[in-house]
Amino acid sequence: MTLHASAIPESFLAKWQNTTDVMAGIFDVPAGLIMRVLPEQIEVLVSSHSEGNPYEHEEKAKLNTGLYCETVMATRGLLHVPDALEDEEWRHNPDVALNMISYLGVPLLWPDNEVFGTICVLDSKKRNYHQKYVELLWEIKKSIERDFVLMQQQEQLVASNTELRHAVRQQEAFSLKLAQSNQDLHAALMRLTSLQEELLRTEKLSALGSVVAGISHELNTPIGNGLLAASTLQSRAAEFALEMERGLTRSRMREFAGTVEQGAGILMRSLDHAAKLVGSFKEVVDEQAADGRQRFDLGEAVRDVLAGLDAVLDDSGNRVVCTIPEGIQMDSYPDQLRQVLAQLIANAVQHAFLPGLSGTVTIAAKRDGDGQVAITVSDDGIGIPPDNLARVFDPFFTTRMGKGGSGLGLHIVYKLVTASLHGKIEAGSGGGAGACFTVTLPVSAPAALRKPQAQPLLS
């Protein structure tokens, strides 16, 4: 295909650069690379901006010289060399001269299954990678290969646009062939529409791959803390066992008991954090039918939520004011509504106010003449930047990635409002008046469940 010889668009190179930088950071290596094969040469297409990386962008090397990547491309499989200096097969390969003795790489393939090159990480010290790292490298490979499909479709889209313009010119120049020209135009337009729809689906899949590194980082923190605590406990237990043979003092036993208690606490907190993250990820894709339908007073339901958040609000120093009067009766799903409101309040407490400052969150509601009620959750905080306003309900979108934010809370709210409560939710911000989320619900929920409104997986 002609795409093999084409230049890679800058937008994709920038995205791959970011992916490679994140990959090098997660693997904790000096070199993360995307290599591209050329006639009789191999090129460093993307090189991570990490300390100690000896490989430069656009650097080229001759093939058939024993490089790690040559074996990956030849076998089209994974290659893991923990320490080339301990491996007779690899100790004389050219990368050893750069002190890159450890290698982990997989092949990159074009959509027609031809070899593009490799994606790999190299280190100056011996590395035996855990299976989870191998799985992550395969996921990054899949993401880049989906970009190859997207690049191919973009070229086809350009060709289709050219075909469409040509059909229009024919229509203007040859009026006697107007009917045939219209038919050609319609056919080209249908192909263009089909390609645009496929392009959108592929972009979503490609964007999903770009957050793999961020999610891995979120999980890596509690898992890494847990592993560190477990390793420390293991080491202290071994020391304690040796000391038992020589006799133990009461103070040494108390010290060991304190170490075990502290380590167990770290393990419990880390595992609980990881479990909550995994639970949030599952909730994004689980389609759960609403249950527990009943008649209830909206004001009482909101006050129940606030009563359950007293401790959290006291710790934050923020104030929540409910102005909903009694008497707004609903026939819906109170448990799901309470979950929505609790998440919106928690979102305001976490994001609306600058560190060290507190503010007020106001909950209000009013009925309209169409059998609906509009519930607003507003704050007097810093507001939402215009560029972020259209993305707040996207899954994994967060301004706090790596700081405790998974980017799933508001997407789960969107699913609950649209799928379980049969309503809609909108976000607004501007004029320095903070942010406002408006949830519009039917006073009496429909009997039959319906699918949520069209909402992109990722934008």
N, C-alpha and C positions, 0 to 999 in steps of 0.2 A: 504494500500500500504506500502511497506517496507520503503519508504522514511520517514514515520512518526517517525520511531525509529532511523533514521540515524543522525549522527552529522551534524550540519549546517556548510558548507564550510566557511573557514576564510574570503574569499573574500566577501561573502554576509554579514557576521557579521560586517566587516569593513564598508561596504557600509551602512548598517542599523545604525551603530553607528553614522556615519556622518549625516544621515537623522534625527536621533533622536536628535542629538545636535542642528541642524538647527531648527527642530520643536520646541524644548524647547525655543530657542531664539525668534522665531516668536511669540509663544504664551506667552512669558515672564513669564515662570513658573520655579520653582526649579526642577521639576521632569518630564521628558519625558521617557516613558518606553515602551518596547516591552516585553510582558509576554508570556510564553509558558506553557501550561498545561501538567502535568506529572501524572502518576498514583497516585491518592490521594494527589497530591501536585501541586502547581503552582510556576514557577521559573521566576526570573528576568533575561531574556535572554540578553537584552540590556538596559542600564541605561544611561541617558544623563550626560555628564560631565559639569553639571551646579551647580552653587553655591547653597548650601542649600539642595541638593538632599539627602534624608535619605536612599535611596534604593541602594544596592550594586549589582554588577554583580554576577550572579549565586546564589543570595540569594533566599531561598525557604520558602514557607509558606504552612500550611495545608489547604486543601479545606474544605468546609462546615463550615467556620468560619464567614461568613458574609462580605467577601471582596467585594469591588466594582466590580472587574473583574469577580467574580463568576456570578453576575447577567447579565453582558454583554455576557458571554459565554452561559449562560442558555437561554437567550432570543434571542441571535444572532442579537441584535439590539443595537443602540446607547444608552448610559446612560450619562445623564448630571445632576450632583448634584452640584448646585451653592454653598450651604453651609450646610454641614452635621450637624452642631451644631443647625441649625434652622429646621432640618428635623428629626422628631421622628423615621423614618424608618432607618436612617443612622447614627444618633448621637453616637451609640455605636459600630460601625464597627471598626475593628482593625487598619485601616489606620488613624483614628482620633487620636490614641495614638501617631502617628508620626507627628501630627499637619497638616496632609494632609486632609483638610476639604472640598476642592473643587475638583471635578473629571469630566473629559470628556473622554470617551473611546468608541471604536468600536471593533467588533470582527474581528479576522483574521482567514480565512478558507483555508484549503488545497484545491487543485484542485478537489478532490473527495467530497468536501463540508463537510469534517470533521473539527472540531474545532482545530485550532492550538493554539490560545490564544487570546491576545488582544493587541491593541496599544492605549496608553492613556497618558494624561497629568494631573498632580495633582498640587495643589497650597495650600499654607498655609493661604490664604485669600479668601474671598468670590469672586466668578467669575461668571458672566452671559455672556457667550460667544456669540458673534455676529454670525449670520448664515454663514458669510464668513469663520470664523474659523472652523465651523463644516464641511463645504464643503471641506476645505483644508485637514482636518483630513481624510475624506473619500478618497480623491485623494491619500494621502500617503498610506492608507490601500490598495488601488488598486495596487499601485506600488509594495508593498511588496508581494501581492498575485501573481502578475506577476512573481516575483522572484521565488515563489514556483513552478510555471509552468516551469520556466527555470531550476531549480534544478532537477525537475522530468525528463526533457528532457536530461539533462546532464547524469543522471544515465542511461537512455535508450541508450544514445550515447555510453557510456562505454560498456554496454552490447552488443550493435551492433558491436563495434570494437572487442570484444572478440569472437563474433560469426564469424566475418570476418576472424580473425586469425585461428580459428578452421577449417574453410572451406579451408584455404590455406594449413594447415597441412594435411588435408584429401587428398587434391590433390597430395601432394608430396608422401604420404605413400601408396596410393592406385591408382597406375597408370592405373589399369584395369577399374577403375571407374572415369576416367578423365572427361568424358562428363557430368556425374551427378554432379561431384564436381564443374566444371565450371558453371553449372546452379545454384548451391547453392551459389557460389561466386558472381555471377551476382545479384542474388536476394538480398543477404546481402548488396552488394554495393549500390543497388538502395534504400534500406531502410536507409542506412547510409546517402546517399546524401539527401534524403527527410528530415531526422531528422536534418541534418546540416542546410538546408535552413530554416526549421521551427525555429531552434535555433537562427539563425541570425535575423529573424523577431521578435522573442520574446525578444531578447537582445535590439533591437531598442525601443520596447515599454517600456521595463524595464528602459532603459537609459532616456527615455522621462520623466518618473515619477521622476527621480533623480533631474531634473531641476525645478520641480514644486516649491520647496522651494526658489530657486534663483529668479524665476520670481515673486513669491509672494513678496519677499523682494524688488525687483525693484519697484513694484506697491505700496508697503506699504509705501515707503518714501514719494511720492507726496500725497498719500491719507492721510497719517498720518499728514503731514504738513497742508493739507487742513482742516482736522478735528480739529487740534489744533487752527488754525486761526478762524474757525467758532465758536468754543467753547469760544474763547477769545472775539469775537465780541458779542456773545450772553450774556456773563457775563457783558461786558461794557455797552451794551444796557440796561440791567436790572438796573445797577447802575445809568445810565443816566436818566432812567424813574423815579426812586425814587427822584433824585435830582431836576427834573423838578417841582415836587410838592412843593419844598422848595424855588425854584427860582434859576436861572442859571446866572453865570457871563459870560461875553464875552470870557474870557480866557478859561473857562471850556468848552464852546461850541467849540472853536477852537481845544482844546485838543481832544474832542470826534470826531470831524470831521477828525483830523489827524489819530486817531486810526482806524476809519472806512476805510479811504483811504489805510492805511498800510495793514490792514487785507484783504481788497478786492484785493490788489495787490498780496499778498501771495496766496490767493485762486485762482486767475487767473493763476499765474505761476504754481501752483501745478496741477490744472486741465489740463492746456495745456500740461504739462509734461506727465501726465497720458494718455491723449488722444493720444499723439505721440507714447507712448509705445504700446498702444492697436492697433494703426494704423500699427505699424511695425509688431506686431504679426499677424495681419490679412493679411498683404502683403506676409508673408511667405507662407501661404496656398492658397491664391487667385491665380487662373490661369487666367491671363488676356491676351487676344490676342493683339498683337502689332497693332497699327494704326498710321496714320500720315506718311505713307511712301512717300518719295520724294527724288529728286536728290539734293545733297548739297556738298559743299566743306568741307572736313574733318578739315582742318586748321581753317577755319572760325567757324565751330561748336565748336572746342575746345576753341577758343578765346572768344566765347560767354559765355562758362562756366566760364572761368577765370574772365570775367567782372562781373559776378554775385557773385563771391566769393571775390571780392576786400576787402570788409569790414572785412570778417572773416580772410583773410590772413594778413591784416594789424594788427588786434588784436593779432594774434598768433606770429607775428614777423618772420614768415617763408616766403620763396620766391619760386614762381613757375615759371619755365622757359619752354616755349613751342618752340620746334625746328621743328615743322611740317611745311613743305613748302606748299605754295599754289599749287593747281593743282591736288590734290588727290581727284578726284570726286567719290562719292558713291551714290548708289541708295538703300537706306535702311530707317531706322527709327531714325531720328536725336534726337527726344525727349528722347527716351530710351537710346541712346548713351550718351547724355548729363547727364542723371541721373547716368549712370555707372561711367563716368569720375568724376562727382562731388563727388560721394561717395568714389571713390578711393583716390581723393585728400584729402577729409575730414578725411579718415582713416589714411593717412600718417601724416597729421597735428596732429591728436590726439595721435597716437601710436609711431611714428617713432623717436621722439626726446625727450630727457630727460628734466625734468622740468627746466625751466630757460635757456635752450639752443634752438637755432633756426638752421634751415638748409634749404636745397634746394630740391624741388621736380621737377623732369624733365619729360616732356611729349614729346615723340618722336613717329614717325611712319615711316614705309617703306612698299612698295608693293613687292609682290613676283610674280612669273610667273604663279601661279595657280589661278589668279583672286581673291586674298585675300590681306588684309592689316593687318600688325601687329602693334598694338599700345602698347607702353610701358609707364607705370607710375612708375618711380623709385625715390628713395630718398637716401640721404647720412646719414641716421639715424642709429639707433642701430641694425636694422635687426630683423629677426624673429627667435626665437629658433628652432632648428631642430625638437624637439618634437611637436611643434605647427604648423609646416609648412603644414603638411598633413591635418590639421583640420580647417584651417582658413575659409573655405567656409561652415563649418557645422553650422546649425542653433543653436543659443543660446551659441555658443562657444565664450568666451571673457575672456581676462585677466583683465577686469575691472568690473566684476560683483559687484554690490553694489556701484560703483563709477561713474555711468552714462553710462556704456556700457551695451547694451542689447544683443550683440552678433548676431544681425540680419543684419547689414549693408552689409557685404560681401556675406552673403547667398542670399540676394536680388539681389546683383550684379550678382552672379552666375546665378540666374534664368533669369535675363534680358538678359545676354549675350547668354545663351544657348537656351532659349525658344523664346525670342522676336527677337534677332539679329542673331540667327542661327550660332553662333560662339562658341569659347571655350576660357577659361581663365585659366592661370597658375600662380602660385606664386613661387618666387624664392628668396633665401637669402643665404649669405655666404661670408666668407673672409672679414668680417668687412666692406662690401660695401653697407650696408643698405638692403632694400627690393626692389623687382621689380615685378610688376604685368604685364603680357603680355596678351593682348586681341587680338585674331586673328579672323577677321570677313571677310565674303565674300564682295567684292566690290559691288556686286549686290545681294541683299538678295533673297533667293528662294521665289517663289510666294506662296507656300503652307507652313503653319505653321507645325512645328514638335515639338515633346515633347522634354524636356531637356534631356541631357545626364544623364546616371545613376549616381546619386549622393546620398549617404546614408543620411537618415534623421538625424541620429546621429551616431557617431562612438565612 
